[in-house]
Amino acid sequence: MKYKVKWTKTSLDQLKKLDRAIAERIIDKVEKISEKPFNFVKKLKQFNLFRLRVGDYRVIMSIEKEKMIIFVLEVGHRRFIYKNY
């Protein structure tokens, strides 16, 4: 069963700032993993959040297993994305 993907306003704003090709790659990857997200993501150690690697970019997300929803919280380059976590 496929998880529903919801993008936060912050993540959409961050996507708009990226190069179009990179943004499309990130969106495609998130949609692709929505079938079985836990096979592709890694848990952040100190938080109940997950990360997805897309080249040099990372997608920080929260996954609600019971409701089958993936909340995309942030998108950014790996050099800067972890500063808030």
C-alpha positions in Angstrom: 0.0 0.0 0.0 1.3 3.4 -0.9 2.0 6.2 1.6 0.5 9.6 1.0 3.2 12.3 0.6 2.6 15.8 2.1 5.0 18.6 1.6 5.3 21.4 4.2 5.4 25.1 3.1 9.1 25.2 4.1 10.0 22.2 2.0 8.2 23.6 -1.0 10.0 27.0 -0.6 13.3 25.2 -0.4 12.5 23.1 -3.5 11.7 26.3 -5.5 15.2 27.7 -4.7 16.9 24.6 -6.2 17.8 24.0 -9.8 14.8 22.6 -11.7 16.5 19.3 -12.6 17.5 18.7 -9.0 14.1 19.6 -7.7 12.4 17.2 -10.1 14.9 14.4 -9.1 14.0 14.9 -5.4 10.2 14.9 -6.1 10.6 11.7 -8.2 12.6 10.0 -5.5 10.2 10.9 -2.8 7.3 9.6 -4.9 9.2 6.4 -5.7 9.9 5.5 -2.1 6.3 6.1 -1.0 5.6 2.4 -1.7 8.0 1.2 1.0 9.7 4.2 2.6 11.5 2.3 5.4 13.6 0.4 2.8 15.2 3.7 1.6 15.4 6.1 4.6 17.7 6.2 7.6 16.6 7.4 11.0 18.1 10.5 12.5 19.8 9.5 15.8 18.4 12.0 18.2 15.0 12.7 16.6 12.0 10.7 15.4 12.7 11.8 11.9 14.2 10.2 8.8 16.5 11.3 6.0 16.5 10.4 2.4 19.6 10.8 0.3 19.3 12.2 -3.3 22.8 12.8 -4.5 24.3 15.6 -2.5 20.9 16.6 -1.2 18.9 15.4 1.7 15.2 15.2 2.4 14.2 15.3 6.1 10.9 13.7 6.7 8.5 12.4 9.3 6.7 9.1 8.6 3.5 8.2 10.3 3.2 4.4 9.9 -0.4 4.2 11.3 -1.9 6.9 9.0 0.5 5.9 6.1 1.6 9.5 5.6 5.1 10.9 4.8 5.5 14.5 5.8 8.4 16.1 3.9 9.8 18.7 6.4 13.0 20.1 4.8 15.0 19.8 1.6 18.6 21.0 1.2 22.2 20.4 0.5 23.9 17.9 2.8 26.4 20.6 3.9 23.6 22.8 5.4 20.5 20.6 6.1 21.7 19.1 9.5 22.4 22.5 11.2 18.9 22.5 12.7 19.1 19.0 14.0 
